[in-house]
Amino acid sequence: MHSDSNTAQIVKALRDAGCSVNYLDPHGRRDSAGIPDLLVGRNGVTYLLEVKRDAKSKRTPKQETWHANWRGRSPIVVLIPEEALVAVGCRVKWSEPGCTHLEMHDGTCAP
């Protein structure tokens, strides 16, 4: 499993919102090839997400090389579940203190 403790929370939030989520390196080898952590699909669009522990976390040299050579959509760096949801087209609305409600851009909703 990945060493970033927030990865499991991010994956759960994305799956709860109806996204397909795959770990690109299911064994969590952080130096494997520099590829992003997650492959996410939502409404026919594919996203690459790089999960970081905190804002001070930096890309590894292998990640820098991978990013520089990648010709597709750039991976999105996320720290928390809400950032991941927004990155794939969900909006987070706070309906009351301590309670979240996700409103999707396509008009559907998920609890």
Secondary structure, DSSP 4 states (H G I P E B T S, - for coil): --S-TTHHHHHHHHHHTT-EEEESSTT--TTSSS--SEEEEETTEEEEEEE-SSTT----HHHHHHHHH--SSPPEEESSHHHHHHHTTEEEEEEETTEEEEEETTS-EE-
